[in-house]
Amino acid sequence: MKNWKNGLFTVAAASSLLLASTPSLKVAAEKNQVVPQGKATTILEGTNYFGDMDPNEVVSIDLVMKLQNKNDLENYIKETVNPNSSHYRKYLNVNQFKAKYAPSPSFINSVTSFFKSYGITSNVHPNNLIITATGTVAQLNKALSIELQNASYKGKKIHSTKKNPVLPKDIANNVLCILGLNNYSNLTSRAVKQPVALDPKDVPNGPLSLLPKDLQEHYNVNPLYQKGATGAGQTIGIVTLAEFNPDDAYTFWKKAGIPTKPNRINVTDVDGGSEWNGYDETTLDVEQSGAIAPQADINVYVGSNTDTGFLDAFSKSINDNEAKQISVSWGQSELSIDSYVQQQLEAPEYEESFNQLFMQAAAQGISMFAAAGDAGAYDETRGDDPVYKLTADFPASSPYITAAGGTTLPFQFHSTSTGMDVKVSEERAWGWDYLHDYFQARHYPDTDLFSGGGGGFSTYFRTPDYQLGVSGVNNYSAIDEWNITPDFANATFKKPTIISGKGTGRNVPDLSMAADPYTGYAVYFSDPGQPGTNAGVATYGGTSFVAPQLNGLSALINSADNTQVGFWNPQIYRFAGESSSPFTPLNKQGAENDNLYYTGTPGTLYNQATGLGIPDVAKLAEKFKATKK
């Protein structure tokens, strides 16, 4: 940990990139007694089962209930952000949501009574959408007619079951899916290896190792501070899967000269909390969001690194209903989810189990933000088995989350080692193809270029109403610049050409801000669990910054006018089409403005590289300030 840290707030010669990661195995429910999770011969090819689990070992699972009256809920959410509606900014509390849109208390009682008859305890989440059932292996085996076994998959020891769980039909009919019978997980913080460093002789000129004040100046946040906005009275929520040192955040704010509210960080370990793998992600989430809204409280929900931990962390943060803005910088590509579903490794309802919670958040007036990914339009190119196919990132692809995309700020450098000049003359979509010639001269493989702001089309969620009719949505311009092998396992650069086409589904991202590690941000942290030990600053990038920054901006905007903005997306798409739009579309077309595939289209409001573009935060706050007409 010593070799990648610099003195506090000095310029880093190179950057590190934070990425999202991947959730694990699920099981699904059908409208009968069987709640299938797939056949062992197909769902876990490569899994080695080597014996029954200890019958006395305790295991917890989540039964995810089906949302009730979904169409009515969709309409209500729209009304809460429509100034012409009688429900404008009239949000539900958790009990009101539960009464209208969750299964009835009598049904929930029937489920808990069923498990109680086997000696299994039940914890009903406040929204009545999730029941966490905890019992011994023997009790769960008997209740669900399964056989939990010890197994190994991809070198990890797990538990799993070859048999599909069975529930009484009247219960199974209202169960969306069960999580936790398989506990394999790929959820790791994508604080991946340090990106290709500039040659030590090649010192760039431009915005490097940015501080919060740089964001505030560049995106015109300062007028809010001049009005007295500080985030006071607001609570920021962070959902994460790694522990962190809260002291690091306090030190960061102090060193940056940001006066903050004392004792503002509250950490909740969900399902026992997590480990330290990915703690840099949690650290930067807290530091960035808290720097923008310095007087806001910060609730950090640390979920265990499991399927149920990820879901339960969201459930806890939304059901607490304290934070009126929540961000997450973990996720996985829809391509990987689709692959797992086809192999019966995932439940088809996996994404919907989270989406139900995001709908609840919208109905309660909680603004949700998610990182759109850091591999450009090819979100599944991280990790040991890259797949060079176009895909979007989840949960950013949920229509009830604001997807945070990424840009590169203007910068330049002359390379003494190669004699080359690299220059980004204006803010553009983040895609490292602009570094191709430089990387090639330094003999780096073309696959090292696959970093950029996530964007594209969801294959799971339809195009939401708020995107329909917006110029650029479901149409695209793109840069054809990769020779991709037939097995999608490798890619090489070719001469770029501009192409165009049409797409369907939820378009991501929604808006973008600076995310390229080469024009990245300073992060202060120390060794895991040892605050102040081996402490220093590294320069990071990624849409992992944009999501918590938007989270902090939401708290700042809410505090500026003592309001609760609620679900951003329908509002910001409306604002983009109005006079004096708070967004500058990055719609220049060509290889100087792409996320490795998608680029801008002149004259449009939207593109799949940067969404609606970059915000003028002061203007955005004025738009949100609008009162009922």
Secondary structure, 3 states (H helix, E strand, C coil): CCCCCECCCCCCCCCEEEECCECCCEEECCCCCECCCCCHHHHCCCCEEEEECCCCCEEEEEEEECCCCHHHHHHHHHHHCCCCCCCCCCCCCHHHHHHHHCCCHHHHHHHHHHHHCCCCEEEECCCCCEEEEEEEHHHHHHHHCCCEEEEEECCEEEEEECCCCECCHHHHCCEEEEECCCCCCECCCEECCCCCCCCCCCCCECCCCECHHHHHHHCCCHHHHHCCCCCCCCEEEEEECCCCCHHHHHHHHHHCCCCCCCCCEEEEEECCCCCCCCHHHHHHHHHHHHHHCCCCEEEEEEECCCHHHHHHHHHHHHHHCCCCEEEECCCEEHHHHHHHHHCCCCCCCHHHHHHHHHHHHHHCCCEEEEECCCECCECCCCCCCCCCCCECEECCCCCCCEEEEEEECCEEEECCCCCCEEEECCCEECEHHHHHHHHHHCCCCHHHHCCECCCEECCCCCCCHHHCCCCCCCEEEEEEEEEECCCCCCEEEEEEEEEEEECCCCEECCEEEECCHHHCEEEEECCCCCCCCCCEEEEEECHHHHHHHHHHHHHHHHHHCCCCCCCCHHHHHHHHCCCCCCEECCCCCCCCCECCCEECCCCCCCECCCECCEECHHHHHHHHCCCCC
